[in-house]
Amino acid sequence: MKRWGVLIGFLVVAGLLTTGIYMAGKDPGFTRAIPSPLIGKPAPEFALPDLLDAGKTVRPSDYKGQVWLLNVWGSWCPECWKEHPYLDVLHREHGVTIVGLNWRDERADALNMLNKSGNPYTAIAVDPHSAAAVDWGVYGAPETFVVDKQGIIQRKYTGAVTPDIWEHELEPLLKQLAEAP
Amino acid sequence: MRAVWMIPLLLAGGMVLAGEVRHFDTPDQERIYKELTAELRCTVCQNQNIADSNAELAADLRNKTFKLVREGKSKAEIKDFMVQRYGNFVLYNPPVTSGTLLLWIGPFLFLLFGGWLLLRLIKRRRAAQADVTVDDAQLRRAAALLRGKEDSDA
């Protein structure tokens, strides 16, 4: 009888740990990917200057009526360097509208990075003091939000967008949203 | 005694080191700010509140908290603001919902389970003790052992 109690206790703990390991293995971002409460909510509005043209103002509401991505990036973020060339491919070959949120960055460094690895962005909002980042519940960079035609956030992806993520998660969603009214 | 004049300087130095000197309109605002920064989690840290963390995100959240406090927002309103953006994870005391129920009652379940194991163990020991029978010869030997004369009696 005593052995059974110990065995059951062991199985409970082992089961919990195995589930944790399994979930972490399935999704590399598991430990950090806390579901955003903003999913299904309107994209928080901001009005920030454009990195390439300080006279212009970038506003999420300007993109109502189209499906677009908000990509949080900074030249200080190695994962952003990794995903940047691929974002460029998405923009050029798939015609995806990507709005950049240049977060906590130095203007010169940001421009330098765009010169090196291309500019995938339709517009780039400059947010050195996290004015918009806190409103969007940003944890780190890169983060990519999918916003639908009504201006509702449909998905948040934490980490670099890779071909695998695009094909399996983002492209199907964007297609579906593009067909919706 | 000559060094007394240095005390205010030392205190000021501490404040500058902390990096953030906040000026509030009312003592109430300062209290709310202190309570909130102690209760809000630095979401990118390992178990630190935003008051204790040097992470940039913690600084952002402190700034935002400060701004909202100065705007006259209540504690509940500011908590709501943070939860709407960062989720319940930002609170050190998450509300009891279906998603956090296990988090709240989990420790008590473990306590119950441990108590149950302990009770069983004690009962088992008692039962085992009751089974022990001692005859007179053994008792005499035990008494001799206690007196330290095992060899002579045995």
Contacts between the chains, C-beta under 8 A, distances in Angstrom:
chain1	res1	chain2	res2	distance
A	2	B	120	7.5
A	2	B	121	7.9
A	2	B	124	6.8
A	5	B	117	6.2
A	5	B	120	6.7
A	9	B	113	7.4
A	9	B	117	7.5
A	32	B	44	7.9
A	34	B	43	7.2
A	34	B	86	7.9
A	34	B	87	5.9
A	34	B	89	5.0
A	35	B	87	6.7
A	36	B	87	6.9
A	37	B	83	6.8
A	37	B	84	6.0
A	37	B	85	6.9
A	37	B	86	7.3
A	37	B	87	4.5
A	38	B	84	7.6
A	38	B	85	6.8
A	41	B	84	7.8
A	44	B	85	7.9
A	104	B	56	6.7
A	129	B	60	7.8
A	129	B	63	7.7
A	130	B	57	8.0
A	130	B	60	4.1
A	130	B	63	7.7
A	130	B	64	7.9
A	133	B	60	6.9
A	134	B	60	5.4
A	134	B	61	6.8
A	134	B	64	5.0
A	134	B	85	6.7
A	135	B	85	6.5
A	136	B	85	7.2
A	137	B	85	3.7
A	137	B	86	5.0
A	137	B	87	7.5
A	139	B	43	5.9
A	139	B	44	5.7
A	139	B	57	6.8
A	139	B	86	7.9
A	140	B	44	6.3
A	140	B	57	7.6
